[in-house]
Amino acid sequence: MGTKSSLTGGKSARRALNAKKHAPSIAPKPKSKSGSTKAATQSAREAAGRIRSKLRQAPPPAQTRARDVVNTLNPLNKKVEKVPPASKSVKNDKIELKVDSKKKGDFRAQDWVVYPAHGVGRIVAVEDSEVAGMKLELFVINFEKDKMTLRVPVSKARTIGMRRLSSPDVVQNALATLKGRARVKRTMWSRRAQEYEQKIFSGDLISIAEVVRDLHRASGQPEQSYSERQLYEAAFARLAREVAAVERIDEDAAMKRLESALLKAA
């Protein structure tokens, strides 16, 4: 009986040992990282706090220093207002202001004037008008020869090159220019034509006389090309109209004076 119990106990012990050997191994659970994460977060916060503390102790930026200087120079601590940039409203206010009587006095109604792009014209009226909500004072200029009426803002008359008629001395200088020798540059015609156009539309009487002198052809010289003829006639007409207005003669008489001066040059 005792022998059987011991055998039974030995078998049970062997089975328990075999079961332990063949049982699947269970890996240990990894340690939680929550502790290390909390530590890293805490160190980052401390570093950020140190940076903020240094920034507070740093010298103020240039803008702050400049403001401190202004406050020092301004003992009453008045608020300095910035001047607003130019805008349409500011420009409109300037346009709506009345024109200075002295500037307006440069040109009056019934005056003969020279407009660079169109030549001699006459101011027939000075009128007030409203354009795009802005009040403007305008010179009404009539170009009888071209059958055209032009309106020019009073405040812009000088800026665009509008001027009074030339003096008699300037007219004499222009006639003397016609009697001089032609000065034709040896360049391409397209470039010379551009220079001639600029002189014609400059409104300067001497420059216009130079164009007439350089493009004039005497009887023994080669004829003008079509484009040369166009520029010559435009300059000749501009010159004759201003001479007629200055000397108070008709345009035909002024043309004869110009032709006479050109013949003396030839």
WOSULNOR-V879220 format. One record per residue. N is the residue number from 1. RES is the residue in three letters. OMEGA is omega as a letter, one per 30 degrees, with the letter a starting at -180 (999 if undefined). Layout:
# WOSULNOR-V879220
n=N res=RES omega=OMEGA
n=N res=RES omega=OMEGA
This chain:
# WOSULNOR-V879220
n=1 res=MET omega=l
n=2 res=GLY omega=l
n=3 res=THR omega=a
n=4 res=LYS omega=a
n=5 res=SER omega=a
n=6 res=SER omega=l
n=7 res=LEU omega=a
n=8 res=THR omega=l
n=9 res=GLY omega=l
n=10 res=GLY omega=l
n=11 res=LYS omega=a
n=12 res=SER omega=a
n=13 res=ALA omega=l
n=14 res=ARG omega=l
n=15 res=ARG omega=l
n=16 res=ALA omega=l
n=17 res=LEU omega=l
n=18 res=ASN omega=l
n=19 res=ALA omega=l
n=20 res=LYS omega=l
n=21 res=LYS omega=a
n=22 res=HIS omega=l
n=23 res=ALA omega=l
n=24 res=PRO omega=a
n=25 res=SER omega=a
n=26 res=ILE omega=a
n=27 res=ALA omega=l
n=28 res=PRO omega=a
n=29 res=LYS omega=l
n=30 res=PRO omega=l
n=31 res=LYS omega=a
n=32 res=SER omega=l
n=33 res=LYS omega=a
n=34 res=SER omega=a
n=35 res=GLY omega=a
n=36 res=SER omega=l
n=37 res=THR omega=l
n=38 res=LYS omega=a
n=39 res=ALA omega=l
n=40 res=ALA omega=l
n=41 res=THR omega=a
n=42 res=GLN omega=l
n=43 res=SER omega=l
n=44 res=ALA omega=l
n=45 res=ARG omega=l
n=46 res=GLU omega=l
n=47 res=ALA omega=l
n=48 res=ALA omega=l
n=49 res=GLY omega=l
n=50 res=ARG omega=l
n=51 res=ILE omega=l
n=52 res=ARG omega=l
n=53 res=SER omega=l
n=54 res=LYS omega=l
n=55 res=LEU omega=l
n=56 res=ARG omega=a
n=57 res=GLN omega=a
n=58 res=ALA omega=l
n=59 res=PRO omega=a
n=60 res=PRO omega=l
n=61 res=PRO omega=a
n=62 res=ALA omega=a
n=63 res=GLN omega=l
n=64 res=THR omega=l
n=65 res=ARG omega=l
n=66 res=ALA omega=l
n=67 res=ARG omega=l
n=68 res=ASP omega=l
n=69 res=VAL omega=l
n=70 res=VAL omega=l
n=71 res=ASN omega=l
n=72 res=THR omega=l
n=73 res=LEU omega=a
n=74 res=ASN omega=a
n=75 res=PRO omega=a
n=76 res=LEU omega=l
n=77 res=ASN omega=l
n=78 res=LYS omega=a
n=79 res=LYS omega=l
n=80 res=VAL omega=a
n=81 res=GLU omega=l
n=82 res=LYS omega=l
n=83 res=VAL omega=a
n=84 res=PRO omega=l
n=85 res=PRO omega=a
n=86 res=ALA omega=l
n=87 res=SER omega=a
n=88 res=LYS omega=a
n=89 res=SER omega=l
n=90 res=VAL omega=l
n=91 res=LYS omega=a
n=92 res=ASN omega=l
n=93 res=ASP omega=l
n=94 res=LYS omega=a
n=95 res=ILE omega=a
n=96 res=GLU omega=l
n=97 res=LEU omega=l
n=98 res=LYS omega=a
n=99 res=VAL omega=l
n=100 res=ASP omega=a
n=101 res=SER omega=a
n=102 res=LYS omega=l
n=103 res=LYS omega=l
n=104 res=LYS omega=a
n=105 res=GLY omega=l
n=106 res=ASP omega=l
n=107 res=PHE omega=l
n=108 res=ARG omega=l
n=109 res=ALA omega=l
n=110 res=GLN omega=l
n=111 res=ASP omega=l
n=112 res=TRP omega=a
n=113 res=VAL omega=l
n=114 res=VAL omega=l
n=115 res=TYR omega=a
n=116 res=PRO omega=a
n=117 res=ALA omega=a
n=118 res=HIS omega=l
n=119 res=GLY omega=a
n=120 res=VAL omega=l
n=121 res=GLY omega=a
n=122 res=ARG omega=l
n=123 res=ILE omega=a
n=124 res=VAL omega=a
n=125 res=ALA omega=l
n=126 res=VAL omega=a
n=127 res=GLU omega=l
n=128 res=ASP omega=a
n=129 res=SER omega=l
n=130 res=GLU omega=a
n=131 res=VAL omega=l
n=132 res=ALA omega=l
n=133 res=GLY omega=a
n=134 res=MET omega=l
n=135 res=LYS omega=a
n=136 res=LEU omega=l
n=137 res=GLU omega=a
n=138 res=LEU omega=l
n=139 res=PHE omega=l
n=140 res=VAL omega=a
n=141 res=ILE omega=l
n=142 res=ASN omega=l
n=143 res=PHE omega=a
n=144 res=GLU omega=a
n=145 res=LYS omega=a
n=146 res=ASP omega=a
n=147 res=LYS omega=a
n=148 res=MET omega=l
n=149 res=THR omega=a
n=150 res=LEU omega=l
n=151 res=ARG omega=a
n=152 res=VAL omega=l
n=153 res=PRO omega=a
n=154 res=VAL omega=a
n=155 res=SER omega=a
n=156 res=LYS omega=a
n=157 res=ALA omega=a
n=158 res=ARG omega=a
n=159 res=THR omega=a
n=160 res=ILE omega=l
n=161 res=GLY omega=l
n=162 res=MET omega=a
n=163 res=ARG omega=l
n=164 res=ARG omega=l
n=165 res=LEU omega=l
n=166 res=SER omega=l
n=167 res=SER omega=l
n=168 res=PRO omega=l
n=169 res=ASP omega=l
n=170 res=VAL omega=l
n=171 res=VAL omega=l
n=172 res=GLN omega=l
n=173 res=ASN omega=l
n=174 res=ALA omega=l
n=175 res=LEU omega=l
n=176 res=ALA omega=l
n=177 res=THR omega=l
n=178 res=LEU omega=a
n=179 res=LYS omega=a
n=180 res=GLY omega=a
n=181 res=ARG omega=a
n=182 res=ALA omega=l
n=183 res=ARG omega=a
n=184 res=VAL omega=l
n=185 res=LYS omega=l
n=186 res=ARG omega=l
n=187 res=THR omega=l
n=188 res=MET omega=a
n=189 res=TRP omega=a
n=190 res=SER omega=l
n=191 res=ARG omega=l
n=192 res=ARG omega=l
n=193 res=ALA omega=l
n=194 res=GLN omega=l
n=195 res=GLU omega=l
n=196 res=TYR omega=l
n=197 res=GLU omega=l
n=198 res=GLN omega=l
n=199 res=LYS omega=a
n=200 res=ILE omega=a
n=201 res=PHE omega=l
n=202 res=SER omega=a
n=203 res=GLY omega=l
n=204 res=ASP omega=a
n=205 res=LEU omega=a
n=206 res=ILE omega=l
n=207 res=SER omega=l
n=208 res=ILE omega=l
n=209 res=ALA omega=l
n=210 res=GLU omega=l
n=211 res=VAL omega=l
n=212 res=VAL omega=a
n=213 res=ARG omega=a
n=214 res=ASP omega=a
n=215 res=LEU omega=a
n=216 res=HIS omega=l
n=217 res=ARG omega=l
n=218 res=ALA omega=a
n=219 res=SER omega=a
n=220 res=GLY omega=a
n=221 res=GLN omega=l
n=222 res=PRO omega=a
n=223 res=GLU omega=l
n=224 res=GLN omega=l
n=225 res=SER omega=a
n=226 res=TYR omega=a
n=227 res=SER omega=l
n=228 res=GLU omega=a
n=229 res=ARG omega=l
n=230 res=GLN omega=a
n=231 res=LEU omega=a
n=232 res=TYR omega=a
n=233 res=GLU omega=l
n=234 res=ALA omega=l
n=235 res=ALA omega=a
n=236 res=PHE omega=a
n=237 res=ALA omega=l
n=238 res=ARG omega=a
n=239 res=LEU omega=a
n=240 res=ALA omega=a
n=241 res=ARG omega=a
n=242 res=GLU omega=l
n=243 res=VAL omega=l
n=244 res=ALA omega=a
n=245 res=ALA omega=a
n=246 res=VAL omega=a
n=247 res=GLU omega=l
n=248 res=ARG omega=l
n=249 res=ILE omega=l
n=250 res=ASP omega=a
n=251 res=GLU omega=l
n=252 res=ASP omega=l
n=253 res=ALA omega=l
n=254 res=ALA omega=l
n=255 res=MET omega=l
n=256 res=LYS omega=l
n=257 res=ARG omega=l
n=258 res=LEU omega=a
n=259 res=GLU omega=l
n=260 res=SER omega=l
n=261 res=ALA omega=l
n=262 res=LEU omega=l
n=263 res=LEU omega=l
n=264 res=LYS omega=l
n=265 res=ALA omega=a
n=266 res=ALA omega=999
